[in-house]
Amino acid sequence: MLPEVDGFEICRQIREKKNTPILLVSAKKDDIDKIRGLGLGADDYVTKPFSPSELVARVKAHLARYERLIGSNVVENDIVEIRGIRIDKTARRVWVNGEEKQFTTKEFDLLTFLAENPNHVFTKEELFREIWDMESIGDIATVTVHIKKIREKIEMNTAKPQYIETIWGVGYRFKL
């Protein structure tokens, strides 16, 4: 009963562009009108007179369902968790026992690589090649410096590391 264009046409136009919930509120009570409205894409059809509290409940139910449906398409962050360390690869953030720590790009990449490959011993050359994406050419001391800085941020006692273990004469490994 709208002027110029009816509710069915508005419903059709909205549904062409949006996937938002649509509730038709109408004085038209015939089954054919209800079927037409639902067929054009309405999610619900409420006839007048109606209880305001019922309308509110229906709106809330449809919005909750809509949020659940679109929320199911949200991609979860890629997270690595090991013994109190939480690495959010998507957001590039690190928490140690619930406290967020700040990492440089290479520190983050090195920590993440080791944590994703626990109990695997990597030489300094392998780590340099993996993180810096080039041959070390005798410049592997940078790996040692970065490991030291990472330990300062994640270890309770850097003299007795619990996470990144030095394998003397070989390299480093992340302990599970």
Order of alpha helices (4+ residues) and beta strands (2+ residues): alpha-beta-alpha-beta-alpha-beta-beta-beta-beta-alpha-beta-alpha-alpha-beta-beta
